[in-house]
Amino acid sequence: MPANPLKDQSITALRSASRLKAAQSPRGLALSAGMGAIILFSLNVAHAAFHLWSVDEVYSSADGSVQFIELSTASNLENSLLGHVISCTGPQGTHSFTFPANLSSSSTAGKTFLIGTTNLAVVPGGVAPDYVLTNSVPFLFSGGGTITVGISGSFMPAASYTSLPTDGDSSLNGSASSLVAAVNSPKNFNNQSNTIVPVKFVSSAKVDTNFVMTFHTATGVNGSAGPNYTVEYKNLPSDSSWTPLPAVIGDGTTKSISNSIASSPQRFFRLRAP
């Protein structure tokens, strides 16, 4: 019986026997002899593929300037992405991205990888994408009908949605048509994870003669120290410069900054993070 062509690349048998029997085994060709000596070489070569990656998270900021797609697999040997295409298709058309290289390891079981905008690595709460989107417009459509995202030729069903959250905090998580809104949680192939936190005031109020502002902060990768957040102010829009208040370090919690406005009838504030 011939060897399994998918597993056994070469079989060389040196035999001295008058009668031989061959039987297929899980590892290839097994031979036995009634007499004499047999030497059998069976080479099993693993074939890397790309077919078992599924989209499990999609994210976009309101303007589409920050986007990512996270994919996951439960199988090893799924690193051969070079030349394959992932597409986002909807009533607006199709955006496609061709993978320029394979993943760095064939140990892919239980792993995720990220395709994202170049600034995903520097926004507060972001991580470095494994592949950088090269299209000139936002890759992911935000809504306007049924939209699918998936790798061409994959055995896994494409992710499907009709409306992508654009509040900056939420992404769509899940699989296929069961994506649901949840707090974003990008994780790249190097097991670096984080949560993107939009740089914005979440509340502000005048308390006596002080103006109190609150904002959420991000951590660094894998819970390390996050970026510095600075509230700046000026009294008139025409003022040429902003005055910074003491900076605070992001740690994933909500921070409050207070500024006395007793000496100024009006004041303008802004929040900055590198």
N, C-alpha and C positions, 0 to 999 in steps of 0.2 A: 504494500500500500504506500503511496507517495507521502512525503512529509507534508505537514501543514505549511502552505506557502506564506502565511502571515507571521509565523513564528520562527520557522527554521530556515535560515538563509543558506546554510550549506551543511551537508552531511557526508562525511567520508568514512567508509567502513572498509577495514581490511579484514578479510575473513579467510579461514581455512576450515571448511566443513563440507560434508557431503549433503546435509539437509539443513535448510534455514527456514525459520518462520519469522514473519514481520507483523507487528501489531502497532496500531496508532496509540500513543499515550499522550497525556496532557502536555508533556514537554517536547513531543516530537516523535521520532521513529524509534521503536524499541526492537532489538533483534535478539534472537536466541538460537542456539545451535545444539544439535545432538552430540557433536563431538568437535574437537579442535578449539581454536582460540579466536576470539572476536575483539577487535578494538573499534569502538564507536565514538565519533566526535559529533556533537550536536550543538550548534551555535544559535542561541535565542537572542534576537536583537529587538529591543523595545522601539516602538514607533511613536514618536511624539505627535500630538495633534492639537486641535484648537476647538473641537466640536462641542465641548461640554461646559463652556462658559455661559452663564446666564446673567442678565442685567438685574441687579438687586437694589439699585438706588440711582436716582437722577435728581439733579439740583440745578437751579438757576437763580441768580439775583434778578431784581426787577428789570434791569436794563440788559440783562444777558451778558454782562461783561465778566461775570464769574460763573462758570458752569463746570459740572463734572458728571461723569457716568462711572459708577462702580460696578464691577462684575465679579462673580464668585464661582468657584467650582468645588466639588467634593472629590475630584479625581486627580491623580498624578499624571504626568506626561502630557499636560495640556498647554505647553509653552510655545508651540509653533504658530505664532501669530503673523509672522512676516508675510506681507503681501495680501493678507485677508482684509476684508472691509466691514466696518460697522456703519450703519445708516440710521438716520432719523427721518421718518417718512410720515407725511400728513397731507391735508388738503393744500397746504402751502407749497408742497414740493418735496424734494429729497435732498438732504445733506449727507455726504459720505466722507469717511475718513479711512485711509489705508494705513495699516500698521507698518511702520518703517523697520521694525526689528522684532525678534523673538523676545519673550521674557527671559530673565537672566538665569532661571533654574527650572528644571523639569519637576522639582518637588512642589507641585501646585495644589495638592489636596488640602482643602480647608483654607485656601488663600483667596485674597481679593486683589484686584489691581484697579488703577484709576486712569481714566482718560479725562483731561481737563484743560481749562484755559491756563495760559502761562502764569497768570497772577495768582493761581490757586496756591502756589507755594508761599506767597507773601501776605495774603489777606489775613487779618486776625482770625485764628482758629483753623487756618488752612494747612495742607500738607503738600508735599511735592508730588505732582502726578507722574505716573509711569510713562504716559504718552501725552504729548502736548497737542491740542487741537490746532490745526493750521488754517482752518477756514477763515475767511474775512468777515463773516457775519456770525451771530450766535448759532451754534450748532444745533442746540435743542430748541424746538418750537415750544412756546409757552402754553398754547391752547388753540381753540378755534376748530375743534373736530377731533376725531380719533387719530392719535399719533402713536407710532410704533418705533421702538429702538431695539436693534439686535444685530448680531454678526451674520453676514451672509454665509449660508452653508452650515450653520450651527445646527446641532440636533435639538437645542433648547428653544422653546418658544420665545418670540420677541416680547419685550415689555410693551404694555399698551396703556395709554392714559388719554384723557380729554382736557385736563387742566393741570398745569404744573404750578405749584406754589411759588410765589415771587416775593414773599415777605422777608427773604434773606435768612430766616431761621429754619424753615421747614424744607424738606425734600420729600420725594415719593420713595417709599421703601416697600419691598416685597418681591413678587415675581409675576411675570406674564401680565394678566389683566387684573391681578389682585394688589396692585400698588396702592398704598395708603399714605397719607401725610403723616410725617413724624419729624422729630428734630434731626437735622442733618448729621451724618457721622462718617465722613470719608475716611477710608483706610487703604493705604497703598500696598504694593507687593512686598515692601520691606517692613510690613507690620507697624507702620507709623499711622496713628489715628488722631483725630481731633474733631472739633465742632466749630464750624464757621459762625462767628458772631458779628452781625452788622454794627458798624460804628455809628451810633445814633443815640440821642437822648431818649429815654423811655418815659421820663416824667420831669416836670419842673414846677416850682412853686415859690412864691414869695412868703417868707416866714419872718415876721417882724421887719428888720432892716436888711435881711439877707435873702439872697436868691439861691435856692437849693436845686441842684440838678442831679439826676440819677441816670446811670447807663450800665448795661451789661458788659462784662469783659470776657476775653478769651484766654485760654491757657496756651502754652506752647505744645509742641508735639508730645504725645503720650503723657500729658499732665504736667509737663515742665513749666517753668515760669513763662508767662505770656508777654506781650509787648507793653511798652509804656503808653499810657493814655494821658493826654493833656487837654484840659479845658482852657481855652483862650478867650479873651474879651477885648472889645474896644467900645468907646462911648459913642462914637459917630461912625456911620458907614464910610465917611470920607477920610477917616484916620488912616494913615499910611501903614500902620503896623498893629499887630495884635499883642496883647500882654498875656503871658502864660501864667496860669495858676500851678501850684505844685503838682507834679506828675504822680500817677499811681500805676502800679504794676498789675497787669491782668492776671487773674488767678481763677477765672471761671465764675466769679461771684458778681453781684451787683454792687456798684460803688456809688457814693454820693459825694458831691463837691459843693461847698457853700462859699458864697462870695458876698461881701458887704456891698450894698448899693446905696448906703446912706448919703454918700457924697455925690451921687450922680442920678439925675432924674430918669435916665435911660441907659441901657447897656446892651450890647450884642455879644452873644456867646457862640462858640463853636467847639466841637469835640474832634480831636485828632488822635490818630494812632498810626505808627509807621506802616 
